Amino acid sequence: MQLRVASGIDWYKAAALAARAKYLVMRVIAVVGAALVPVFVNVFPTHTVITTGISILVVLAVSLEGVFHYKEQWRNYSATSSALEHEFYAMKTGTPPYDTVIPDQTFNLFAQRIEETINQEVSTTLNVVAGGTDTTVQTVS
C-alpha cells in the first residue's frame, strides 16, 4: 500500500505539473496574442493574414482552456497530491485521526481514507471536465 500511495503521490505531482504547464502556455498565447492584434491592426494594416492568424490562435487558446480546464486540473491534482502526502505522514506519525485508532485498524483506516481522497479527486475532475462548477478536492475528515 505504501508503494501505491508513493506512486500515486508521484503521479499526481507529475499530472499537476503537466496541467500547470498546459494552462500557462494557453494563457501566454491568449495574453500575448490579444496584445499583438491591436498592434498589427494599427501598425501593419495591410497584414490582415497575420492579424487573423493571431486572432485565431487567441480564440483557440481560450476555447481549449474552456474545454480542458487545465487550471482546475492543476489545482485538483496538486491538492490530491498534498492530501495523499498528509495522510501518509499522519498515519506514519500517529497523528489525528490515527492517534485514537486500535493499531490493528490503522492500515484499514489509512486505506479507506486514501481511496476516498482518490475517488473524490476523480469525481471532481470528471465534474469539472463535464462542465460542472466544483473545482476543489475536499480532503477527508
Contacts in CASP RR format, 6 or more apart in sequence:
PFRMAT RR
TARGET T0000
AUTHOR 0000-0000-0000
METHOD contacts of the structure
MODEL  1
MQLRVASGIDWYKAAALAARAKYLVMRVIAVVGAALVPVFVNVFPTHTVI
TTGISILVVLAVSLEGVFHYKEQWRNYSATSSALEHEFYAMKTGTPPYDT
VIPDQTFNLFAQRIEETINQEVSTTLNVVAGGTDTTVQTVS
1 107 0 8 1.000
1 110 0 8 1.000
1 111 0 8 1.000
1 114 0 8 1.000
2 88 0 8 1.000
5 84 0 8 1.000
5 87 0 8 1.000
5 88 0 8 1.000
5 114 0 8 1.000
6 88 0 8 1.000
8 81 0 8 1.000
8 84 0 8 1.000
9 81 0 8 1.000
9 84 0 8 1.000
9 85 0 8 1.000
9 88 0 8 1.000
12 77 0 8 1.000
12 78 0 8 1.000
12 80 0 8 1.000
12 81 0 8 1.000
12 84 0 8 1.000
12 121 0 8 1.000
13 77 0 8 1.000
13 78 0 8 1.000
13 81 0 8 1.000
15 73 0 8 1.000
15 77 0 8 1.000
16 73 0 8 1.000
16 74 0 8 1.000
16 77 0 8 1.000
16 78 0 8 1.000
16 81 0 8 1.000
19 70 0 8 1.000
19 71 0 8 1.000
19 73 0 8 1.000
19 74 0 8 1.000
19 77 0 8 1.000
20 70 0 8 1.000
20 74 0 8 1.000
20 78 0 8 1.000
22 68 0 8 1.000
22 70 0 8 1.000
23 65 0 8 1.000
23 70 0 8 1.000
23 71 0 8 1.000
23 73 0 8 1.000
23 74 0 8 1.000
26 61 0 8 1.000
26 62 0 8 1.000
26 64 0 8 1.000
26 65 0 8 1.000
26 70 0 8 1.000
27 61 0 8 1.000
27 65 0 8 1.000
29 57 0 8 1.000
29 58 0 8 1.000
29 61 0 8 1.000
30 58 0 8 1.000
30 61 0 8 1.000
30 62 0 8 1.000
30 65 0 8 1.000
33 54 0 8 1.000
33 57 0 8 1.000
33 58 0 8 1.000
34 58 0 8 1.000
36 54 0 8 1.000
37 51 0 8 1.000
37 54 0 8 1.000
37 55 0 8 1.000
37 58 0 8 1.000
40 47 0 8 1.000
40 50 0 8 1.000
40 51 0 8 1.000
40 54 0 8 1.000
41 51 0 8 1.000
44 50 0 8 1.000
44 51 0 8 1.000
65 71 0 8 1.000
68 129 0 8 1.000
69 128 0 8 1.000
69 129 0 8 1.000
69 131 0 8 1.000
69 135 0 8 1.000
72 125 0 8 1.000
72 128 0 8 1.000
72 135 0 8 1.000
73 125 0 8 1.000
73 128 0 8 1.000
75 135 0 8 1.000
75 136 0 8 1.000
76 121 0 8 1.000
76 124 0 8 1.000
76 125 0 8 1.000
76 128 0 8 1.000
76 135 0 8 1.000
76 136 0 8 1.000
76 137 0 8 1.000
77 121 0 8 1.000
79 121 0 8 1.000
79 136 0 8 1.000
79 137 0 8 1.000
79 139 0 8 1.000
80 117 0 8 1.000
80 118 0 8 1.000
80 120 0 8 1.000
80 121 0 8 1.000
80 137 0 8 1.000
83 117 0 8 1.000
83 137 0 8 1.000
83 139 0 8 1.000
83 140 0 8 1.000
84 114 0 8 1.000
84 117 0 8 1.000
84 118 0 8 1.000
86 139 0 8 1.000
87 110 0 8 1.000
87 113 0 8 1.000
87 114 0 8 1.000
87 117 0 8 1.000
87 140 0 8 1.000
89 95 0 8 1.000
90 96 0 8 1.000
90 97 0 8 1.000
90 98 0 8 1.000
91 98 0 8 1.000
91 106 0 8 1.000
91 109 0 8 1.000
91 110 0 8 1.000
94 106 0 8 1.000
97 109 0 8 1.000
97 113 0 8 1.000
98 106 0 8 1.000
98 109 0 8 1.000
98 110 0 8 1.000
101 109 0 8 1.000
113 140 0 8 1.000
116 140 0 8 1.000
117 137 0 8 1.000
117 139 0 8 1.000
117 140 0 8 1.000
120 137 0 8 1.000
120 138 0 8 1.000
120 140 0 8 1.000
121 137 0 8 1.000
124 134 0 8 1.000
124 135 0 8 1.000
124 136 0 8 1.000
124 137 0 8 1.000
124 138 0 8 1.000
127 133 0 8 1.000
127 134 0 8 1.000
128 134 0 8 1.000
128 135 0 8 1.000
END
